């Protein structure tokens, strides 16, 4: 079982991913770490949901969300299945509460109405995915401190971006070298790419997901990361950097030098 399939199975059901997944983890310390971290995060989500206090007006906002069978598949992210609740309100409340509170993520809104539940899910899932790739990020940060890390061959960057229907000018590499480039699975039904660039505070993570663009840009952050979700022509650009990183310059750099080719 390769790592991508392993991550997909674990994210879908951390507590019962299947015996073959457990066997793979038992024989591979790196996979076991992914499983342990995901289960720990899932337990935190459940703890937060069970102790949440419903904010005033939340019920009315959640009741405005259409029934799940009326939401177009493209608009809805691949949320983890949970046991059925006794009412539609509880179902929506549990989803929204877990998405809003998971790992302490808070959203600073850049528009009055705020992101909807589907859009919040995109930012939340990217943050969760990033924590699962902490070893790769740590290597970039460690190399940055001790020696100048080797940049990824630009042909490899092109290949990764082509997987989501994008191409980016090589001039980006001259302004901020790319030290990590890989396809990734954030939502299994949508193609995604992950790049790491060098920032002033550490690695800057650039995610591109070929899914429905959010209605408007919004910011996300937790105790470690600052980030933003930016709508693009045929998907979303998500930037995440260490606390205090100036992400606006990277947003401008990427958006000015990237174009869709499909």
The 8 nearest C-alpha neighbors of each residue, nearest first, counted from 0:
[[1, 5, 4, 2, 23, 20, 3, 19],
 [2, 0, 4, 3, 5, 6, 23, 30],
 [1, 3, 5, 4, 6, 0, 30, 7],
 [4, 2, 6, 5, 1, 7, 184, 183],
 [3, 5, 7, 6, 2, 1, 8, 0],
 [4, 6, 2, 8, 3, 7, 9, 1],
 [7, 5, 9, 3, 8, 4, 10, 2],
 [8, 6, 4, 10, 5, 9, 11, 3],
 [9, 7, 11, 5, 6, 10, 16, 4],
 [8, 10, 13, 6, 16, 11, 12, 7],
 [11, 9, 7, 12, 8, 13, 6, 37],
 [10, 12, 8, 9, 79, 7, 13, 80],
 [11, 13, 16, 9, 10, 15, 14, 8],
 [14, 12, 9, 38, 15, 16, 10, 37],
 [15, 13, 12, 16, 38, 9, 41, 17],
 [14, 16, 12, 17, 13, 9, 18, 21],
 [17, 15, 12, 9, 13, 8, 20, 14],
 [18, 16, 20, 19, 15, 21, 8, 9],
 [17, 19, 21, 20, 22, 16, 15, 23],
 [18, 20, 22, 21, 17, 23, 16, 0],
 [19, 21, 23, 18, 22, 17, 16, 24],
 [22, 20, 18, 24, 23, 19, 25, 17],
 [21, 23, 19, 25, 24, 20, 18, 26],
 [24, 22, 20, 26, 21, 25, 19, 27],
 [25, 23, 31, 30, 27, 21, 26, 22],
 [24, 26, 22, 23, 27, 21, 31, 28],
 [25, 27, 24, 23, 22, 28, 31, 30],
 [26, 28, 24, 30, 29, 25, 31, 23],
 [29, 27, 31, 30, 32, 24, 26, 25],
 [28, 30, 32, 31, 27, 33, 24, 34],
 [31, 29, 24, 33, 32, 27, 28, 34],
 [30, 32, 24, 28, 34, 29, 33, 35],
 [31, 33, 35, 29, 30, 34, 36, 28],
 [32, 34, 30, 36, 31, 35, 37, 131],
 [33, 35, 31, 37, 32, 36, 38, 30],
 [36, 34, 32, 38, 37, 33, 39, 31],
 [37, 35, 39, 33, 38, 34, 32, 40],
 [38, 36, 40, 34, 39, 35, 41, 33],
 [37, 39, 41, 35, 40, 13, 36, 34],
 [40, 38, 36, 42, 37, 41, 35, 43],
 [39, 41, 43, 37, 42, 38, 36, 44],
 [40, 42, 38, 44, 43, 39, 37, 45],
 [43, 41, 45, 39, 40, 44, 38, 46],
 [44, 42, 46, 40, 41, 45, 47, 39],
 [43, 45, 41, 47, 101, 42, 46, 97],
 [44, 46, 42, 48, 43, 47, 49, 41],
 [47, 45, 43, 49, 44, 48, 42, 50],
 [48, 46, 44, 50, 45, 49, 51, 43],
 [47, 49, 45, 51, 50, 46, 97, 96],
 [48, 50, 46, 47, 51, 45, 44, 52],
 [51, 49, 47, 48, 46, 52, 45, 53],
 [50, 52, 48, 49, 47, 53, 96, 46],
 [53, 51, 54, 50, 48, 49, 55, 96],
 [52, 54, 51, 55, 57, 58, 56, 96],
 [55, 53, 57, 56, 52, 58, 51, 96],
 [56, 54, 57, 53, 58, 59, 52, 60],
 [55, 57, 59, 58, 54, 60, 53, 61],
 [58, 56, 60, 59, 54, 55, 61, 53],
 [57, 59, 61, 60, 56, 62, 88, 92],
 [58, 60, 62, 57, 56, 61, 63, 55],
 [61, 59, 57, 63, 62, 58, 56, 64],
 [62, 60, 58, 63, 64, 59, 57, 91],
 [61, 63, 59, 64, 60, 58, 88, 65],
 [62, 64, 61, 60, 65, 59, 58, 66],
 [63, 65, 62, 61, 66, 60, 91, 116],
 [66, 64, 63, 67, 69, 70, 62, 68],
 [67, 65, 68, 69, 64, 70, 87, 62],
 [66, 68, 70, 69, 65, 64, 71, 75],
 [67, 69, 66, 70, 71, 65, 72, 75],
 [70, 68, 67, 66, 71, 65, 72, 64],
 [71, 69, 67, 68, 72, 75, 65, 74],
 [70, 72, 74, 73, 69, 75, 68, 67],
 [73, 71, 75, 74, 70, 76, 77, 69],
 [74, 72, 71, 75, 211, 210, 76, 70],
 [75, 73, 71, 72, 211, 76, 70, 117],
 [74, 76, 72, 73, 117, 77, 71, 70],
 [77, 75, 78, 117, 74, 186, 120, 121],
 [76, 78, 186, 75, 79, 187, 188, 80],
 [79, 77, 76, 80, 120, 11, 75, 186],
 [80, 78, 11, 81, 77, 12, 10, 13],
 [79, 81, 78, 82, 11, 12, 77, 83],
 [80, 82, 83, 79, 84, 12, 78, 90],
 [83, 81, 84, 80, 90, 85, 79, 93],
 [82, 84, 81, 85, 90, 86, 80, 87],
 [85, 83, 86, 90, 89, 82, 87, 81],
 [86, 84, 83, 89, 87, 90, 88, 82],
 [87, 85, 88, 89, 84, 90, 83, 91],
 [86, 88, 90, 89, 91, 85, 84, 66],
 [89, 87, 91, 90, 86, 92, 62, 61],
 [88, 90, 92, 86, 87, 91, 93, 84],
 [91, 89, 87, 88, 93, 92, 84, 94],
 [92, 90, 94, 88, 89, 93, 95, 61],
 [91, 93, 89, 95, 90, 94, 96, 88],
 [94, 92, 96, 90, 91, 95, 89, 97],
 [95, 93, 91, 97, 92, 96, 98, 90],
 [94, 96, 98, 92, 97, 93, 99, 91],
 [97, 95, 99, 93, 98, 94, 92, 100],
 [98, 96, 100, 94, 99, 95, 101, 48],
 [97, 99, 95, 96, 101, 100, 94, 120],
 [100, 98, 96, 97, 95, 101, 104, 105],
 [99, 101, 97, 103, 98, 96, 104, 102],
 [100, 102, 44, 103, 97, 98, 99, 104],
 [103, 101, 104, 100, 40, 44, 43, 221],
 [102, 104, 100, 101, 221, 105, 222, 99],
 [103, 105, 221, 102, 220, 100, 101, 99],
 [106, 104, 220, 219, 221, 103, 107, 99],
 [105, 107, 219, 218, 108, 220, 104, 217],
 [108, 106, 218, 219, 109, 105, 217, 220],
 [107, 109, 217, 110, 113, 106, 218, 111],
 [108, 110, 217, 216, 107, 111, 218, 113],
 [111, 109, 108, 113, 112, 215, 217, 216],
 [110, 112, 113, 109, 108, 114, 215, 217],
 [113, 111, 110, 114, 108, 115, 109, 215],
 [112, 114, 111, 108, 110, 115, 109, 217],
 [115, 113, 118, 119, 116, 112, 217, 108],
 [114, 116, 118, 117, 119, 113, 112, 120],
 [115, 117, 119, 118, 120, 95, 114, 98],
 [118, 116, 120, 119, 115, 75, 76, 121],
 [117, 119, 121, 120, 115, 116, 114, 213],
 [120, 118, 116, 122, 121, 117, 114, 123],
 [121, 119, 123, 117, 118, 122, 124, 98],
 [120, 122, 118, 124, 119, 123, 125, 117],
 [123, 121, 125, 119, 120, 124, 126, 228],
 [122, 124, 120, 126, 121, 125, 119, 127],
 [123, 125, 127, 121, 126, 122, 120, 128],
 [124, 126, 128, 122, 127, 123, 129, 121],
 [127, 125, 129, 123, 128, 124, 122, 130],
 [126, 128, 124, 125, 130, 129, 123, 131],
 [127, 129, 125, 131, 126, 130, 124, 185],
 [130, 128, 126, 132, 131, 127, 125, 133],
 [129, 131, 133, 132, 127, 128, 126, 36],
 [130, 132, 128, 129, 133, 33, 127, 36],
 [133, 131, 129, 130, 134, 135, 136, 128],
 [132, 134, 136, 130, 135, 131, 137, 129],
 [135, 133, 137, 136, 132, 138, 131, 130],
 [136, 134, 138, 137, 133, 132, 139, 179],
 [135, 137, 133, 139, 138, 134, 140, 202],
 [136, 138, 134, 140, 139, 135, 141, 133],
 [137, 139, 141, 135, 136, 140, 142, 134],
 [140, 138, 136, 142, 137, 141, 143, 202],
 [139, 141, 143, 137, 138, 142, 201, 202],
 [142, 140, 138, 144, 143, 139, 137, 145],
 [143, 141, 139, 145, 148, 146, 144, 140],
 [142, 144, 140, 141, 147, 145, 146, 148],
 [145, 143, 141, 142, 146, 140, 147, 139],
 [144, 146, 142, 143, 141, 147, 148, 140],
 [147, 145, 142, 143, 148, 144, 141, 149],
 [146, 148, 143, 142, 149, 145, 144, 150],
 [149, 147, 142, 146, 143, 150, 178, 139],
 [148, 150, 151, 178, 147, 176, 177, 142],
 [149, 151, 178, 177, 176, 148, 152, 179],
 [152, 150, 178, 177, 153, 179, 149, 155],
 [151, 153, 154, 155, 150, 156, 177, 178],
 [152, 154, 156, 155, 151, 157, 169, 172],
 [153, 155, 157, 156, 152, 158, 151, 159],
 [156, 154, 158, 153, 157, 152, 159, 151],
 [155, 157, 153, 159, 154, 158, 180, 160],
 [158, 156, 154, 160, 155, 159, 161, 153],
 [157, 159, 155, 161, 156, 160, 154, 162],
 [160, 158, 156, 162, 161, 157, 182, 181],
 [161, 159, 165, 162, 157, 163, 158, 166],
 [160, 162, 164, 158, 165, 163, 159, 157],
 [161, 163, 160, 159, 164, 158, 190, 182],
 [164, 162, 161, 190, 160, 165, 209, 191],
 [163, 165, 161, 261, 260, 162, 259, 160],
 [166, 164, 259, 161, 160, 260, 258, 163],
 [165, 167, 258, 257, 160, 161, 157, 259],
 [168, 166, 257, 256, 169, 258, 165, 157],
 [167, 169, 170, 256, 171, 257, 166, 172],
 [170, 168, 171, 172, 167, 173, 153, 256],
 [169, 171, 173, 168, 172, 174, 256, 167],
 [172, 170, 174, 169, 173, 168, 175, 252],
 [173, 171, 176, 175, 170, 174, 169, 177],
 [172, 174, 170, 171, 175, 176, 169, 177],
 [173, 175, 171, 172, 176, 170, 252, 169],
 [176, 174, 172, 173, 197, 171, 196, 177],
 [175, 177, 172, 196, 150, 173, 178, 197],
 [176, 178, 196, 150, 195, 151, 179, 172],
 [179, 177, 150, 151, 195, 196, 176, 149],
 [180, 178, 195, 194, 177, 151, 181, 196],
 [181, 179, 194, 193, 156, 159, 195, 178],
 [182, 180, 193, 159, 192, 183, 194, 179],
 [183, 181, 192, 159, 191, 193, 184, 180],
 [184, 182, 191, 192, 181, 185, 193, 3],
 [183, 185, 187, 186, 191, 3, 7, 182],
 [186, 184, 187, 183, 125, 128, 124, 191],
 [185, 187, 188, 189, 184, 77, 76, 190],
 [188, 186, 189, 184, 185, 7, 77, 190],
 [187, 189, 186, 190, 77, 184, 76, 185],
 [190, 188, 186, 187, 209, 210, 191, 208],
 [191, 189, 209, 163, 208, 188, 162, 192],
 [192, 190, 208, 183, 207, 182, 163, 184],
 [191, 193, 182, 207, 183, 206, 181, 160],
 [194, 192, 206, 181, 205, 180, 182, 183],
 [193, 195, 180, 205, 179, 204, 206, 196],
 [196, 194, 204, 179, 203, 178, 177, 202],
 [195, 197, 177, 203, 202, 176, 178, 175],
 [196, 198, 202, 203, 175, 201, 176, 195],
 [197, 199, 201, 200, 202, 203, 196, 244],
 [198, 200, 201, 244, 197, 245, 202, 203],
 [201, 199, 198, 244, 241, 243, 202, 242],
 [202, 200, 198, 140, 199, 241, 197, 203],
 [201, 203, 197, 198, 196, 195, 140, 204],
 [202, 204, 240, 196, 195, 198, 239, 197],
 [205, 203, 195, 239, 238, 194, 240, 202],
 [204, 206, 238, 194, 193, 237, 195, 203],
 [207, 205, 193, 237, 192, 236, 238, 204],
 [206, 208, 236, 192, 191, 235, 237, 209],
 [209, 207, 191, 235, 234, 210, 190, 206],
 [208, 210, 234, 190, 189, 163, 233, 191],
 [211, 209, 234, 208, 189, 212, 233, 235],
 [210, 212, 234, 74, 73, 213, 233, 209],
 [213, 211, 234, 230, 235, 231, 210, 214],
 [212, 214, 230, 215, 118, 211, 235, 216],
 [215, 213, 212, 230, 216, 114, 118, 115],
 [214, 216, 213, 230, 217, 229, 110, 114],
 [215, 217, 229, 228, 230, 109, 218, 227],
 [218, 216, 109, 108, 228, 227, 215, 107],
 [217, 219, 227, 107, 226, 106, 108, 228],
 [220, 218, 106, 226, 227, 105, 107, 225],
 [221, 219, 225, 224, 105, 104, 226, 106],
 [220, 222, 104, 223, 224, 103, 105, 225],
 [223, 221, 224, 220, 103, 242, 104, 225],
 [224, 222, 221, 242, 241, 225, 220, 240],
 [225, 223, 241, 242, 220, 221, 240, 239],
 [226, 224, 220, 242, 240, 239, 241, 219],
 [227, 225, 239, 219, 238, 218, 220, 240],
 [226, 228, 218, 238, 219, 217, 237, 229],
 [227, 229, 237, 217, 216, 236, 218, 122],
 [228, 230, 216, 236, 235, 237, 227, 231],
 [231, 229, 235, 212, 213, 216, 236, 215],
 [232, 230, 234, 235, 233, 212, 229, 236],
 [231, 233, 234, 230, 212, 259, 235, 258],
 [234, 232, 231, 209, 212, 210, 211, 235],
 [233, 235, 209, 210, 212, 231, 211, 208],
 [236, 234, 230, 231, 212, 208, 229, 207],
 [235, 237, 207, 229, 206, 228, 230, 231],
 [238, 236, 228, 206, 227, 205, 229, 207],
 [237, 239, 205, 226, 227, 204, 206, 236],
 [240, 238, 226, 204, 225, 203, 224, 237],
 [241, 239, 203, 225, 224, 244, 204, 226],
 [240, 242, 224, 244, 200, 225, 223, 201],
 [243, 241, 224, 225, 223, 244, 240, 200],
 [242, 244, 241, 245, 225, 200, 240, 224],
 [243, 245, 200, 242, 241, 240, 246, 199],
 [246, 244, 247, 248, 243, 249, 199, 198],
 [245, 247, 249, 248, 244, 250, 238, 240],
 [248, 246, 250, 249, 245, 251, 252, 244],
 [247, 249, 251, 246, 250, 252, 245, 253],
 [250, 248, 252, 246, 251, 247, 253, 245],
 [249, 251, 247, 253, 248, 252, 254, 246],
 [250, 252, 248, 254, 249, 253, 255, 247],
 [251, 253, 249, 255, 250, 254, 248, 256],
 [254, 252, 256, 250, 255, 251, 257, 249],
 [253, 255, 251, 257, 256, 252, 250, 258],
 [256, 254, 252, 253, 251, 257, 250, 258],
 [257, 255, 168, 253, 167, 254, 252, 258],
 [256, 258, 167, 254, 166, 253, 255, 168],
 [259, 257, 166, 165, 260, 167, 256, 254],
 [258, 260, 165, 164, 261, 166, 257, 233],
 [259, 261, 164, 165, 258, 166, 161, 163],
 [260, 164, 259, 165, 163, 233, 161, 258]]
